[in-house]
Amino acid sequence: MKKSPASRTLLSLVAAAVLALPGAPLNAQVNLPALGDSVSQDLDVGSERRLGDQVMRQIRIDPDYVMDPLLQEYIEGVWTPLVAAARKLGQIGDETQARFAWEPFLVRDKSVNAFALPGGFVGTHLGLIAMTVSRDELASVLAHELSHITQRHIARRIAGDSKNSMIAIAGLLLGILAATRGNAEMAQAGIVGGQAAATQLSLNFSRDMEREADRVGFNVLVEAGFAGSGMVSMFERMEQAYHLMDNGAYPYLRSHPLTSERIGDARTRLALEPFARPRGLAEHAIMAGRARALMDPRVDAWKVLENYDAGARNIKESGGYEQLGARYAAALSSIKLRNFDRAEATLRSAEVTLDLINPSPAEKAAAARLLTYLRAELAEARGRPMEGIAALDTLQGEKSRPMLMARVGLALAAGPASSAGPQLREAADALQTHVSLEPNDALAWHELSLIWEKLGQPLRAVRAQAEVHAAAGDLNGAIDRLRSGLRQSRRPDADQVEASVIDARLRTLVYQRQAILGEMFKGRYIPPDVELPD
């Protein structure tokens, strides 16, 4: 996939933004700042969230913003207990809990990186997931980033420089992110946009903050039920990779430099905790394999991964988990390359490997579920939707977002509306119910727009396309689509009920855009047709 300079900037911008802030703090103080302190005066909780939303509007429209249902489900499954643990430990106050997003998201990038943004957003590169060997290692990084948020390290760096506007700070964040990806031109543009803050607001986390986030993150990790050894093994893995840092593959090491003191502190904390055995190794191996196959969408990369299982250690040496992940990545790469027979053979070998590993029943069921989804994915790519539906039917009673999206994909692959009408209408009903409960699910809206097009409902399709943009924060694009829908509604055969829905939604989004512009340019009149800046 060829990326535009703008897209490369924004997703990078964020990818290094606050974590990439030189020396992002990993140590947070346990007591949150009071509302009357300098942090709250200069960047209160509401302002920090608005700043984060402003940056996220740019990230969500970037092609490298990943919306894979299985990986998103997995990252949320790691993230949610960490947030709950931080709340239980008193690190998240009522106001912060209510106003921050607490949202993890994924970035298609093969470099090893993760980063926190203002307002409770945390991004994770697929490359980071791919290089971890356990759920606990991944959780240790997310716990660390969560601690940046709960201790409001970003706000504490910004505090004292209240002359910087939200726009200047957002521009600086984007500039820093671009710089970490080597995009000098876009980095310069972003930093110039925030020129007043460029020197004063480097957003480098101090060494004390780093130690603070390590300490707080470790406590959160253990409280959430993860093995504390995950943080130590992650540090050791990163330390071993330190010599690779200069090639750009490990930006996390630049933004979070490891020191012998930090590694020693982590080992000391681990020694004080009861031993906990890593769990979910089979499931994590599969998700790491999926991240590996999706982090670099080039044909050459997939061709290399097709043979990835041949280079993995054998089952006896690695306990089987490395082979399981390698075979999953190889099978998924073969699907992407449309080498379906090879994908089928590799998938079968992955199923055999899981049987040979023979983890606990619960862990085996979790891993087998993911292999079932891959079998459905293979059936969809082959144009055999009934085989995919039969595979999913074995997961009896499951009601999840991945299940919904997999069934929708199979319905769309079932052929024209004349032959697949019942499946399409069933999928449309299921998606309509879902988006009514989760209106910010851009992927669901996108799939719904495709279904309405197939079912010959152009106004509903246009409205769904508009909601894709709205969910991503692209209000300009959403408003354009809705106005297009209103023009189409003037036709004699148009659905006037849907036209009225579009009209009402258009008015709402125009109002929202005016409110955002009013916040950005306080005290100035903003005509209704003025668009948000890119």
Order of alpha helices (4+ residues) and beta strands (2+ residues): alpha-alpha-alpha-beta-alpha-alpha-beta-beta-beta-alpha-alpha-alpha-alpha-alpha-alpha-alpha-alpha-alpha-alpha-alpha-alpha-alpha-alpha-alpha-alpha-alpha-alpha-alpha-alpha-alpha-alpha-alpha-alpha
